[in-house]
């Protein structure tokens, strides 16, 4: 089984991440630490959100 890899530029990645944050309803709660709160009340670091976004992309591409 092969996995499709989506090649995007850093600027496109930043734009996609911001769209994902808005779509999923994350709210920036501590800007200095890049911490967001999800609708369920959990705190996520921006890197965790990026990982989650990439996981969702991989699942939709398989």
PQR file with spaces between the fields and no chain letter, atoms N, CA, C, O and H, PARSE charges and radii, in Angstrom:
ATOM       1  N    UNK     1       0.853   -1.169    0.000 -0.4000 1.5000
ATOM       2  CA   UNK     1       0.000    0.000    0.000 -0.0000 2.0000
ATOM       3  C    UNK     1       0.895    1.226    0.000  0.5500 1.7000
ATOM       4  O    UNK     1       1.856    1.298    0.767 -0.5500 1.4000
ATOM       5  N    UNK     2       0.587    2.183   -0.850 -0.4000 1.5000
ATOM       6  CA   UNK     2       1.378    3.407   -0.884 -0.0000 2.0000
ATOM       7  C    UNK     2       0.608    4.519   -0.194  0.5500 1.7000
ATOM       8  O    UNK     2      -0.622    4.523   -0.145 -0.5500 1.4000
ATOM       9  H    UNK     2      -0.194    2.124   -1.473  0.4000 1.0000
ATOM      10  N    UNK     3       1.369    5.454    0.332 -0.4000 1.5000
ATOM      11  CA   UNK     3       0.780    6.602    1.005 -0.0000 2.0000
ATOM      12  C    UNK     3       1.038    7.817    0.140  0.5500 1.7000
ATOM      13  O    UNK     3       2.168    8.068   -0.278 -0.5500 1.4000
ATOM      14  H    UNK     3       2.368    5.451    0.292  0.4000 1.0000
ATOM      15  N    UNK     4      -0.004    8.562   -0.121 -0.4000 1.5000
ATOM      16  CA   UNK     4       0.151    9.793   -0.891 -0.0000 2.0000
ATOM      17  C    UNK     4       0.705   10.879    0.009  0.5500 1.7000
ATOM      18  O    UNK     4       0.241   11.064    1.134 -0.5500 1.4000
ATOM      19  H    UNK     4      -0.922    8.358    0.218  0.4000 1.0000
ATOM      20  N    UNK     5       1.690   11.589   -0.485 -0.4000 1.5000
ATOM      21  CA   UNK     5       2.258   12.708    0.261 -0.0000 2.0000
ATOM      22  C    UNK     5       1.898   13.991   -0.466  0.5500 1.7000
ATOM      23  O    UNK     5       2.074   14.096   -1.680 -0.5500 1.4000
ATOM      24  H    UNK     5       2.067   11.439   -1.398  0.4000 1.0000
ATOM      25  N    UNK     6       1.405   14.947    0.261 -0.4000 1.5000
ATOM      26  CA   UNK     6       1.037   16.225   -0.318 -0.0000 2.0000
ATOM      27  C    UNK     6       2.196   17.180   -0.088  0.5500 1.7000
ATOM      28  O    UNK     6       2.557   17.463    1.054 -0.5500 1.4000
ATOM      29  H    UNK     6       1.262   14.862    1.247  0.4000 1.0000
ATOM      30  N    UNK     7       2.775   17.675   -1.166 -0.4000 1.5000
ATOM      31  CA   UNK     7       3.886   18.616   -1.068 -0.0000 2.0000
ATOM      32  C    UNK     7       3.331   20.028   -1.152  0.5500 1.7000
ATOM      33  O    UNK     7       2.776   20.433   -2.173 -0.5500 1.4000
ATOM      34  H    UNK     7       2.482   17.446   -2.094  0.4000 1.0000
ATOM      35  N    UNK     8       3.490   20.773   -0.059 -0.4000 1.5000
ATOM      36  CA   UNK     8       3.042   22.159   -0.056 -0.0000 2.0000
ATOM      37  C    UNK     8       4.157   23.028    0.495  0.5500 1.7000
ATOM      38  O    UNK     8       5.028   22.555    1.224 -0.5500 1.4000
ATOM      39  H    UNK     8       3.941   20.444    0.770  0.4000 1.0000
ATOM      40  N    UNK     9       4.121   24.292    0.141 -0.4000 1.5000
ATOM      41  CA   UNK     9       5.142   25.224    0.605 -0.0000 2.0000
ATOM      42  C    UNK     9       4.852   25.613    2.053  0.5500 1.7000
ATOM      43  O    UNK     9       3.733   25.431    2.530 -0.5500 1.4000
ATOM      44  H    UNK     9       3.414   24.677   -0.452  0.4000 1.0000
ATOM      45  N    UNK    10       5.864   26.155    2.763 -0.4000 1.5000
ATOM      46  CA   UNK    10       5.620   26.613    4.141 -0.0000 2.0000
ATOM      47  C    UNK    10       4.496   27.643    4.225  0.5500 1.7000
ATOM      48  O    UNK    10       3.717   27.627    5.178 -0.5500 1.4000
ATOM      49  H    UNK    10       6.774   26.303    2.375  0.4000 1.0000
ATOM      50  N    UNK    11       4.402   28.541    3.239 -0.4000 1.5000
ATOM      51  CA   UNK    11       3.327   29.533    3.258 -0.0000 2.0000
ATOM      52  C    UNK    11       1.962   28.873    3.107  0.5500 1.7000
ATOM      53  O    UNK    11       1.008   29.246    3.789 -0.5500 1.4000
ATOM      54  H    UNK    11       5.036   28.555    2.465  0.4000 1.0000
ATOM      55  N    UNK    12       1.871   27.898    2.218 -0.4000 1.5000
ATOM      56  CA   UNK    12       0.615   27.171    2.040 -0.0000 2.0000
ATOM      57  C    UNK    12       0.280   26.384    3.298  0.5500 1.7000
ATOM      58  O    UNK    12      -0.888   26.271    3.670 -0.5500 1.4000
ATOM      59  H    UNK    12       2.646   27.595    1.663  0.4000 1.0000
ATOM      60  N    UNK    13       1.303   25.836    3.958 -0.4000 1.5000
ATOM      61  CA   UNK    13       1.097   25.090    5.193 -0.0000 2.0000
ATOM      62  C    UNK    13       0.546   26.011    6.277  0.5500 1.7000
ATOM      63  O    UNK    13      -0.371   25.633    7.006 -0.5500 1.4000
ATOM      64  H    UNK    13       2.252   25.927    3.657  0.4000 1.0000
ATOM      65  N    UNK    14       1.101   27.216    6.386 -0.4000 1.5000
ATOM      66  CA   UNK    14       0.630   28.178    7.385 -0.0000 2.0000
ATOM      67  C    UNK    14      -0.824   28.556    7.106  0.5500 1.7000
ATOM      68  O    UNK    14      -1.641   28.639    8.023 -0.5500 1.4000
ATOM      69  H    UNK    14       1.846   27.523    5.794  0.4000 1.0000
ATOM      70  N    UNK    15      -1.133   28.783    5.842 -0.4000 1.5000
ATOM      71  CA   UNK    15      -2.503   29.130    5.466 -0.0000 2.0000
ATOM      72  C    UNK    15      -3.454   27.970    5.762  0.5500 1.7000
ATOM      73  O    UNK    15      -4.547   28.180    6.287 -0.5500 1.4000
ATOM      74  H    UNK    15      -0.470   28.716    5.097  0.4000 1.0000
ATOM      75  N    UNK    16      -3.043   26.761    5.428 -0.4000 1.5000
ATOM      76  CA   UNK    16      -3.867   25.580    5.693 -0.0000 2.0000
ATOM      77  C    UNK    16      -4.073   25.394    7.192  0.5500 1.7000
ATOM      78  O    UNK    16      -5.169   25.044    7.631 -0.5500 1.4000
ATOM      79  H    UNK    16      -2.154   26.591    5.002  0.4000 1.0000
ATOM      80  N    UNK    17      -3.025   25.626    7.976 -0.4000 1.5000
ATOM      81  CA   UNK    17      -3.127   25.489    9.429 -0.0000 2.0000
ATOM      82  C    UNK    17      -4.119   26.496    9.988  0.5500 1.7000
ATOM      83  O    UNK    17      -4.948   26.140   10.826 -0.5500 1.4000
ATOM      84  H    UNK    17      -2.135   25.910    7.620  0.4000 1.0000
ATOM      85  N    UNK    18      -4.052   27.742    9.543 -0.4000 1.5000
ATOM      86  CA   UNK    18      -4.983   28.760   10.037 -0.0000 2.0000
ATOM      87  C    UNK    18      -6.424   28.413    9.663  0.5500 1.7000
ATOM      88  O    UNK    18      -7.339   28.608   10.463 -0.5500 1.4000
ATOM      89  H    UNK    18      -3.379   28.031    8.862  0.4000 1.0000
ATOM      90  N    UNK    19      -6.622   27.902    8.460 -0.4000 1.5000
ATOM      91  CA   UNK    19      -7.967   27.480    8.045 -0.0000 2.0000
ATOM      92  C    UNK    19      -8.460   26.318    8.908  0.5500 1.7000
ATOM      93  O    UNK    19      -9.628   26.279    9.293 -0.5500 1.4000
ATOM      94  H    UNK    19      -5.879   27.743    7.810  0.4000 1.0000
ATOM      95  N    UNK    20      -7.567   25.375    9.211 -0.4000 1.5000
ATOM      96  CA   UNK    20      -7.925   24.227   10.043 -0.0000 2.0000
ATOM      97  C    UNK    20      -8.302   24.695   11.448  0.5500 1.7000
ATOM      98  O    UNK    20      -9.289   24.227   12.014 -0.5500 1.4000
ATOM      99  H    UNK    20      -6.617   25.407    8.898  0.4000 1.0000
ATOM     100  N    UNK    21      -7.522   25.614   12.010 -0.4000 1.5000
ATOM     101  CA   UNK    21      -7.790   26.149   13.350 -0.0000 2.0000
ATOM     102  C    UNK    21      -9.177   26.790   13.389  0.5500 1.7000
ATOM     103  O    UNK    21      -9.948   26.554   14.319 -0.5500 1.4000
ATOM     104  H    UNK    21      -6.719   25.995   11.550  0.4000 1.0000
ATOM     105  N    UNK    22      -9.486   27.592   12.387 -0.4000 1.5000
ATOM     106  CA   UNK    22     -10.797   28.250   12.341 -0.0000 2.0000
ATOM     107  C    UNK    22     -11.923   27.235   12.168  0.5500 1.7000
ATOM     108  O    UNK    22     -12.940   27.296   12.860 -0.5500 1.4000
ATOM     109  H    UNK    22      -8.860   27.784   11.632  0.4000 1.0000
ATOM     110  N    UNK    23     -11.731   26.299   11.236 -0.4000 1.5000
ATOM     111  CA   UNK    23     -12.767   25.295   10.939 -0.0000 2.0000
ATOM     112  C    UNK    23     -13.069   24.423   12.153  0.5500 1.7000
ATOM     113  O    UNK    23     -14.224   24.096   12.423 -0.5500 1.4000
ATOM     114  H    UNK    23     -10.905   26.249   10.674  0.4000 1.0000
ATOM     115  N    UNK    24     -12.014   24.049   12.884 -0.4000 1.5000
ATOM     116  CA   UNK    24     -12.178   23.159   14.034 -0.0000 2.0000
ATOM     117  C    UNK    24     -12.577   23.902   15.307  0.5500 1.7000
ATOM     118  O    UNK    24     -12.892   23.269   16.315 -0.5500 1.4000
ATOM     119  H    UNK    24     -11.076   24.314   12.665  0.4000 1.0000
ATOM     120  N    UNK    25     -12.567   25.223   15.277 -0.4000 1.5000
ATOM     121  CA   UNK    25     -13.035   26.006   16.411 -0.0000 2.0000
ATOM     122  C    UNK    25     -12.033   26.217   17.534  0.5500 1.7000
ATOM     123  O    UNK    25     -12.427   26.494   18.666 -0.5500 1.4000
ATOM     124  H    UNK    25     -12.311   25.737   14.458  0.4000 1.0000
ATOM     125  N    UNK    26     -10.751   26.092   17.242 -0.4000 1.5000
ATOM     126  CA   UNK    26      -9.730   26.370   18.253 -0.0000 2.0000
ATOM     127  C    UNK    26      -9.686   27.866   18.535  0.5500 1.7000
ATOM     128  O    UNK    26      -9.836   28.683   17.626 -0.5500 1.4000
ATOM     129  H    UNK    26     -10.431   25.867   16.322  0.4000 1.0000
ATOM     130  N    UNK    27      -9.479   28.218   19.794 -0.4000 1.5000
ATOM     131  CA   UNK    27      -9.371   29.621   20.204 -0.0000 2.0000
ATOM     132  C    UNK    27      -8.013   29.838   20.866  0.5500 1.7000
ATOM     133  O    UNK    27      -7.626   29.093   21.767 -0.5500 1.4000
ATOM     134  H    UNK    27      -9.357   27.555   20.533  0.4000 1.0000
ATOM     135  N    UNK    28      -7.299   30.858   20.414 -0.4000 1.5000
ATOM     136  CA   UNK    28      -5.998   31.193   20.989 -0.0000 2.0000
ATOM     137  C    UNK    28      -6.210   31.714   22.404  0.5500 1.7000
ATOM     138  O    UNK    28      -6.914   32.705   22.600 -0.5500 1.4000
ATOM     139  H    UNK    28      -7.614   31.463   19.682  0.4000 1.0000
ATOM     140  N    UNK    29      -5.604   31.053   23.400 -0.4000 1.5000
ATOM     141  CA   UNK    29      -5.799   31.459   24.791 -0.0000 2.0000
ATOM     142  C    UNK    29      -4.532   32.022   25.423  0.5500 1.7000
ATOM     143  O    UNK    29      -4.617   32.868   26.313 -0.5500 1.4000
ATOM     144  H    UNK    29      -5.032   30.248   23.242  0.4000 1.0000
ATOM     145  N    UNK    30      -3.366   31.573   24.984 -0.4000 1.5000
ATOM     146  CA   UNK    30      -2.103   32.110   25.503 -0.0000 2.0000
ATOM     147  C    UNK    30      -1.168   32.326   24.310  0.5500 1.7000
ATOM     148  O    UNK    30      -0.388   31.443   23.953 -0.5500 1.4000
ATOM     149  H    UNK    30      -3.298   30.886   24.261  0.4000 1.0000
ATOM     150  N    UNK    31      -1.256   33.516   23.699 -0.4000 1.5000
ATOM     151  CA   UNK    31      -0.476   33.781   22.485 -0.0000 2.0000
ATOM     152  C    UNK    31       1.032   33.614   22.661  0.5500 1.7000
ATOM     153  O    UNK    31       1.710   33.139   21.750 -0.5500 1.4000
ATOM     154  H    UNK    31      -1.889   34.233   23.989  0.4000 1.0000
ATOM     155  N    UNK    32       1.560   33.998   23.818 -0.4000 1.5000
ATOM     156  CA   UNK    32       3.002   33.913   24.049 -0.0000 2.0000
ATOM     157  C    UNK    32       3.517   32.482   23.961  0.5500 1.7000
ATOM     158  O    UNK    32       4.680   32.261   23.623 -0.5500 1.4000
ATOM     159  H    UNK    32       1.009   34.383   24.558  0.4000 1.0000
ATOM     160  N    UNK    33       2.667   31.518   24.259 -0.4000 1.5000
ATOM     161  CA   UNK    33       3.059   30.109   24.261 -0.0000 2.0000
ATOM     162  C    UNK    33       2.423   29.332   23.109  0.5500 1.7000
ATOM     163  O    UNK    33       2.578   28.114   23.022 -0.5500 1.4000
ATOM     164  H    UNK    33       1.722   31.698   24.533  0.4000 1.0000
ATOM     165  N    UNK    34       1.706   30.034   22.222 -0.4000 1.5000
ATOM     166  CA   UNK    34       1.021   29.387   21.095 -0.0000 2.0000
ATOM     167  C    UNK    34       0.081   28.282   21.568  0.5500 1.7000
ATOM     168  O    UNK    34       0.053   27.195   20.991 -0.5500 1.4000
ATOM     169  H    UNK    34       1.580   31.023   22.292  0.4000 1.0000
ATOM     170  N    UNK    35      -0.687   28.563   22.617 -0.4000 1.5000
ATOM     171  CA   UNK    35      -1.630   27.587   23.162 -0.0000 2.0000
ATOM     172  C    UNK    35      -3.059   27.947   22.769  0.5500 1.7000
ATOM     173  O    UNK    35      -3.481   29.099   22.859 -0.5500 1.4000
ATOM     174  H    UNK    35      -0.664   29.446   23.086  0.4000 1.0000
ATOM     175  N    UNK    36      -3.784   26.927   22.332 -0.4000 1.5000
ATOM     176  CA   UNK    36      -5.157   27.076   21.874 -0.0000 2.0000
ATOM     177  C    UNK    36      -6.054   26.170   22.697  0.5500 1.7000
ATOM     178  O    UNK    36      -5.618   25.140   23.212 -0.5500 1.4000
ATOM     179  H    UNK    36      -3.441   25.990   22.259  0.4000 1.0000
ATOM     180  N    UNK    37      -7.323   26.571   22.816 -0.4000 1.5000
ATOM     181  CA   UNK    37      -8.322   25.732   23.479 -0.0000 2.0000
ATOM     182  C    UNK    37      -9.299   25.225   22.425  0.5500 1.7000
ATOM     183  O    UNK    37      -9.773   25.986   21.582 -0.5500 1.4000
ATOM     184  H    UNK    37      -7.678   27.408   22.398  0.4000 1.0000
ATOM     185  N    UNK    38      -9.591   23.928   22.488 -0.4000 1.5000
ATOM     186  CA   UNK    38     -10.566   23.359   21.554 -0.0000 2.0000
ATOM     187  C    UNK    38     -11.959   23.482   22.167  0.5500 1.7000
ATOM     188  O    UNK    38     -12.110   23.881   23.322 -0.5500 1.4000
ATOM     189  H    UNK    38      -9.205   23.310   23.173  0.4000 1.0000
ATOM     190  N    UNK    39     -12.964   23.137   21.382 -0.4000 1.5000
ATOM     191  CA   UNK    39     -14.351   23.231   21.844 -0.0000 2.0000
ATOM     192  C    UNK    39     -14.605   22.362   23.071  0.5500 1.7000
ATOM     193  O    UNK    39     -15.493   22.660   23.870 -0.5500 1.4000
ATOM     194  H    UNK    39     -12.842   22.813   20.444  0.4000 1.0000
ATOM     195  N    UNK    40     -13.827   21.286   23.225 -0.4000 1.5000
ATOM     196  CA   UNK    40     -13.979   20.392   24.368 -0.0000 2.0000
ATOM     197  C    UNK    40     -13.277   20.875   25.626  0.5500 1.7000
ATOM     198  O    UNK    40     -13.355   20.228   26.671 -0.5500 1.4000
ATOM     199  H    UNK    40     -13.105   21.044   22.576  0.4000 1.0000
ATOM     200  N    UNK    41     -12.581   22.025   25.531 -0.4000 1.5000
ATOM     201  CA   UNK    41     -11.918   22.599   26.694 -0.0000 2.0000
ATOM     202  C    UNK    41     -10.486   22.150   26.905  0.5500 1.7000
ATOM     203  O    UNK    41      -9.857   22.546   27.886 -0.5500 1.4000
ATOM     204  H    UNK    41     -12.517   22.550   24.683  0.4000 1.0000
ATOM     205  N    UNK    42      -9.957   21.334   26.007 -0.4000 1.5000
ATOM     206  CA   UNK    42      -8.570   20.887   26.127 -0.0000 2.0000
ATOM     207  C    UNK    42      -7.632   21.936   25.544  0.5500 1.7000
ATOM     208  O    UNK    42      -7.985   22.642   24.599 -0.5500 1.4000
ATOM     209  H    UNK    42     -10.467   21.013   25.210  0.4000 1.0000
ATOM     210  N    UNK    43      -6.439   22.030   26.115 -0.4000 1.5000
ATOM     211  CA   UNK    43      -5.431   22.978   25.647 -0.0000 2.0000
ATOM     212  C    UNK    43      -4.466   22.261   24.717  0.5500 1.7000
ATOM     213  O    UNK    43      -3.951   21.192   25.044 -0.5500 1.4000
ATOM     214  H    UNK    43      -6.153   21.456   26.882  0.4000 1.0000
ATOM     215  N    UNK    44      -4.228   22.856   23.559 -0.4000 1.5000
ATOM     216  CA   UNK    44      -3.359   22.294   22.528 -0.0000 2.0000
ATOM     217  C    UNK    44      -2.265   23.298   22.179  0.5500 1.7000
ATOM     218  O    UNK    44      -2.532   24.494   22.058 -0.5500 1.4000
ATOM     219  H    UNK    44      -4.646   23.724   23.294  0.4000 1.0000
ATOM     220  N    UNK    45      -1.044   22.817   22.019 -0.4000 1.5000
ATOM     221  CA   UNK    45       0.029   23.656   21.483 -0.0000 2.0000
ATOM     222  C    UNK    45      -0.118   23.668   19.965  0.5500 1.7000
ATOM     223  O    UNK    45      -0.627   22.710   19.382 -0.5500 1.4000
ATOM     224  H    UNK    45      -0.828   21.846   22.117  0.4000 1.0000
ATOM     225  N    UNK    46       0.318   24.733   19.332 -0.4000 1.5000
ATOM     226  CA   UNK    46       0.195   24.865   17.880 -0.0000 2.0000
ATOM     227  C    UNK    46       0.808   23.673   17.145  0.5500 1.7000
ATOM     228  O    UNK    46       0.285   23.250   16.114 -0.5500 1.4000
ATOM     229  H    UNK    46       0.731   25.511   19.806  0.4000 1.0000
ATOM     230  N    UNK    47       1.908   23.127   17.663 -0.4000 1.5000
ATOM     231  CA   UNK    47       2.545   21.970   17.021 -0.0000 2.0000
ATOM     232  C    UNK    47       1.648   20.732   17.082  0.5500 1.7000
ATOM     233  O    UNK    47       1.631   19.923   16.154 -0.5500 1.4000
ATOM     234  H    UNK    47       2.333   23.471   18.501  0.4000 1.0000
ATOM     235  N    UNK    48       0.905   20.593   18.180 -0.4000 1.5000
ATOM     236  CA   UNK    48      -0.027   19.467   18.298 -0.0000 2.0000
ATOM     237  C    UNK    48      -1.179   19.619   17.309  0.5500 1.7000
ATOM     238  O    UNK    48      -1.649   18.639   16.731 -0.5500 1.4000
ATOM     239  H    UNK    48       0.918   21.250   18.934  0.4000 1.0000
ATOM     240  N    UNK    49      -1.626   20.855   17.124 -0.4000 1.5000
ATOM     241  CA   UNK    49      -2.698   21.102   16.160 -0.0000 2.0000
ATOM     242  C    UNK    49      -2.202   20.792   14.754  0.5500 1.7000
ATOM     243  O    UNK    49      -2.927   20.201   13.954 -0.5500 1.4000
ATOM     244  H    UNK    49      -1.245   21.651   17.594  0.4000 1.0000
ATOM     245  N    UNK    50      -0.966   21.188   14.450 -0.4000 1.5000
ATOM     246  CA   UNK    50      -0.381   20.893   13.140 -0.0000 2.0000
ATOM     247  C    UNK    50      -0.285   19.387   12.923  0.5500 1.7000
ATOM     248  O    UNK    50      -0.614   18.893   11.844 -0.5500 1.4000
ATOM     249  H    UNK    50      -0.377   21.667   15.100  0.4000 1.0000
ATOM     250  N    UNK    51       0.162   18.658   13.938 -0.4000 1.5000
ATOM     251  CA   UNK    51       0.231   17.194   13.836 -0.0000 2.0000
ATOM     252  C    UNK    51      -1.159   16.599   13.598  0.5500 1.7000
ATOM     253  O    UNK    51      -1.327   15.697   12.777 -0.5500 1.4000
ATOM     254  H    UNK    51       0.429   19.059   14.814  0.4000 1.0000
ATOM     255  N    UNK    52      -2.145   17.114   14.325 -0.4000 1.5000
ATOM     256  CA   UNK    52      -3.523   16.631   14.180 -0.0000 2.0000
ATOM     257  C    UNK    52      -4.049   16.923   12.771  0.5500 1.7000
ATOM     258  O    UNK    52      -4.709   16.079   12.164 -0.5500 1.4000
ATOM     259  H    UNK    52      -2.009   17.847   14.992  0.4000 1.0000
ATOM     260  N    UNK    53      -3.756   18.115   12.260 -0.4000 1.5000
ATOM     261  CA   UNK    53      -4.178   18.472   10.910 -0.0000 2.0000
ATOM     262  C    UNK    53      -3.557   17.521    9.890  0.5500 1.7000
ATOM     263  O    UNK    53      -4.242   17.035    8.990 -0.5500 1.4000
ATOM     264  H    UNK    53      -3.220   18.800   12.753  0.4000 1.0000
ATOM     265  N    UNK    54      -2.259   17.259   10.034 -0.4000 1.5000
ATOM     266  CA   UNK    54      -1.574   16.364    9.099 -0.0000 2.0000
ATOM     267  C    UNK    54      -2.124   14.942    9.184  0.5500 1.7000
ATOM     268  O    UNK    54      -2.232   14.250    8.172 -0.5500 1.4000
ATOM     269  H    UNK    54      -1.703   17.654   10.764  0.4000 1.0000
ATOM     270  N    UNK    55      -2.472   14.513   10.398 -0.4000 1.5000
ATOM     271  CA   UNK    55      -3.077   13.189   10.572 -0.0000 2.0000
ATOM     272  C    UNK    55      -4.418   13.123    9.838  0.5500 1.7000
ATOM     273  O    UNK    55      -4.716   12.138    9.162 -0.5500 1.4000
ATOM     274  H    UNK    55      -2.384   15.075   11.220  0.4000 1.0000
ATOM     275  N    UNK    56      -5.210   14.164    9.976 -0.4000 1.5000
ATOM     276  CA   UNK    56      -6.502   14.210    9.277 -0.0000 2.0000
ATOM     277  C    UNK    56      -6.301   14.194    7.767  0.5500 1.7000
ATOM     278  O    UNK    56      -7.052   13.533    7.050 -0.5500 1.4000
ATOM     279  H    UNK    56      -4.968   14.964   10.525  0.4000 1.0000
ATOM     280  N    UNK    57      -5.299   14.912    7.281 -0.4000 1.5000
ATOM     281  CA   UNK    57      -5.006   14.925    5.844 -0.0000 2.0000
ATOM     282  C    UNK    57      -4.586   13.548    5.361  0.5500 1.7000
ATOM     283  O    UNK    57      -5.029   13.091    4.308 -0.5500 1.4000
ATOM     284  H    UNK    57      -4.689   15.449    7.864  0.4000 1.0000
ATOM     285  N    UNK    58      -3.725   12.883    6.138 -0.4000 1.5000
ATOM     286  CA   UNK    58      -3.269   11.542    5.751 -0.0000 2.0000
ATOM     287  C    UNK    58      -4.446   10.578    5.675  0.5500 1.7000
ATOM     288  O    UNK    58      -4.555    9.797    4.729 -0.5500 1.4000
ATOM     289  H    UNK    58      -3.365   13.255    6.994  0.4000 1.0000
ATOM     290  N    UNK    59      -5.322   10.634    6.668 -0.4000 1.5000
ATOM     291  CA   UNK    59      -6.466    9.728    6.693 -0.0000 2.0000
ATOM     292  C    UNK    59      -7.387    9.966    5.508  0.5500 1.7000
ATOM     293  O    UNK    59      -7.963    9.020    4.970 -0.5500 1.4000
ATOM     294  H    UNK    59      -5.233   11.268    7.436  0.4000 1.0000
ATOM     295  N    UNK    60      -7.531   11.212    5.098 -0.4000 1.5000
ATOM     296  CA   UNK    60      -8.419   11.503    3.971 -0.0000 2.0000
ATOM     297  C    UNK    60      -7.771   11.160    2.638  0.5500 1.7000
ATOM     298  O    UNK    60      -8.464   11.061    1.625 -0.5500 1.4000
ATOM     299  H    UNK    60      -7.063   11.980    5.535  0.4000 1.0000
ATOM     300  N    UNK    61      -6.446   10.976    2.620 -0.4000 1.5000
ATOM     301  CA   UNK    61      -5.731   10.682    1.371 -0.0000 2.0000
ATOM     302  C    UNK    61      -5.521    9.192    1.152  0.5500 1.7000
ATOM     303  O    UNK    61      -5.177    8.784    0.042 -0.5500 1.4000
ATOM     304  H    UNK    61      -5.883   11.057    3.442  0.4000 1.0000
ATOM     305  N    UNK    62      -5.716    8.371    2.173 -0.4000 1.5000
ATOM     306  CA   UNK    62      -5.454    6.938    2.018 -0.0000 2.0000
ATOM     307  C    UNK    62      -6.552    6.255    1.236  0.5500 1.7000
ATOM     308  O    UNK    62      -6.491    5.046    1.012 -0.5500 1.4000
ATOM     309  H    UNK    62      -5.995    8.703    3.074  0.4000 1.0000
